[in-house]
């Protein structure tokens, strides 16, 4: 859903599933996702603002309502 919404605006979206999350040893992330009915997915979203721009990092949890 994120890729479908963001790709037309030039945003790159990479979605990583449960196996990748386990390989990265992201135990705290997996613990949080246990409270959801949705499967765990880690999204990496990149928006290029220019080479000299400082990165903006957003961390959060998405809940489909």
N, C-alpha and C positions, 0 to 999 in steps of 0.2 A: 504494500500500500504506500509506504514512504517513497519507494523508487518511482512508482507511477505518478505520484503527486509532484515530486521534486525534479525528476529528470528533465522535463521540458524547460525548466529554468536554468539548466546547466549545472545542477548539483549532482555530485557523484554519490551513490549510495551502495555500500557493501553490507550485506546481511550475513551474519555468521550464526550457525545453529549450535545445538547442544554439544555436539562432538568437539567443535572448535573451542567452545567455551571451557569444556573440561580439559582439553589439551593445554590451554592457557593457564590452567589452575586458578580459575576465577571463582573460588569457593563462596566468597561473600555475595557475588552477583547471583550465583545459583541458589543461595539461601533465600534471597529476596524473591526470586522468581517462583519459588515453591508456593507462594501465597496467591499465585495467579492461575486462572483456568486456561490461559493461553500458554503455548510452548515458549521456552526461553529462546530469545533471539537478541543478539548483540548487533546494533546498527552502528556503522561507521559512516558518517555523513560529511562530505567535503565540499566546501564552497570556496573557489579560488577568488581572493580579493586583491591579488597582486603580490608580487614577490616581497615587497618591503613592508607589507601590512602585518601587524602582530596577529597571531592566531586568536580566535575566539573559541572557547571550549564550553560546551553545554553538556551537563550530565543530568540525567533524569530517567524517569520511568513513564512509559506511555501506557495508558489504560484506555482501551476502546470502550466508549460509553454507548 
